[in-house]
């Protein structure tokens, strides 16, 4: 299985941008992730806080 390019703290920061109103298209363009990954991360890391 491939290792993630992003740490859990980075993922939490990206999800925080999404929760603050940034669109999924902007986030996927800025960070180079797919929409599917973004929504999967929301399921997995939704309650985490960015450090």
C-alpha positions in Angstrom: 0.0 0.0 0.0 1.3 3.4 -0.9 2.3 5.8 1.9 0.3 9.0 2.1 2.0 12.2 0.8 0.4 14.2 3.6 0.6 13.8 7.4 -2.5 13.6 9.5 -1.8 17.1 10.7 -1.6 18.5 7.2 -4.8 16.7 6.2 -6.5 18.3 9.2 -5.3 21.7 8.0 -6.6 21.1 4.5 -10.0 20.0 5.9 -10.1 23.1 8.1 -9.8 25.2 4.9 -12.7 23.2 3.5 -14.8 23.8 6.6 -14.0 27.5 6.5 -15.7 27.8 3.1 -13.0 27.1 0.5 -14.5 25.1 -2.3 -13.5 21.5 -3.1 -12.2 22.6 -6.5 -9.9 25.2 -5.0 -8.5 22.8 -2.5 -7.9 20.0 -5.0 -6.2 22.5 -7.3 -4.0 24.0 -4.6 -2.9 20.8 -2.9 -2.9 18.4 -5.8 -5.4 15.9 -4.4 -8.5 14.4 -5.9 -12.0 15.2 -4.8 -12.4 11.5 -3.8 -9.4 11.8 -1.5 -10.8 15.0 0.0 -14.1 13.4 0.9 -12.5 10.2 2.1 -10.3 12.3 4.4 -13.5 14.0 5.7 -14.8 10.7 6.8 -11.6 9.5 8.4 -10.1 12.7 9.9 -13.2 14.9 10.3 -12.9 15.5 14.1 -9.1 16.2 14.2 -7.6 19.6 14.9 -4.6 21.1 13.0 -1.5 21.8 15.1 
